[in-house]
Amino acid sequence: MKKWLYIGLGGVSFGLGTVGIFLPFLPTTVFYLLTGFFWIRSSEKSHTTFIQSPSYQKYVENQLIQKNISTINLLKMFVVMFIVFLIPCIFVDNLMMRVTLAIIYMVHVGSLTWYLKRKKKTVQIGELND
């Protein structure tokens, strides 16, 4: 029973992530990560199929894990995040909420830029003997 629940929830999140490729207000990467979370707990075969899919390789593996994200894609991600954060600011007239969302957005921008743009330190073979 638990296995089928995880497979079903993973299928729903995979569908939402795929739709998010075409709709700018749906976060593709988040739903694909959620899909991986559910499918890794359902069966090894489903998980292997998922992580070998072209969508996972393009949007999760390449950009978030290997940190091969271009500056233009990083800016696109921040624009979409800005729009998502802007929607409640437009519809709700609450200064404290707007300030809080602005702070959260700036923390996201700073931390994601730091995480995705920092270089991995590579160790040369000769340095191991020092």
PyMOL commands that set and color helices and strands:
alter all, ss='L'
color gray80, all
select helices_A, chain A and resi 2-22+28-42+44-51+54-65+71-91+95-117+125-129
alter helices_A, ss='H'
color red, helices_A
deselect
rebuild
show_as cartoon
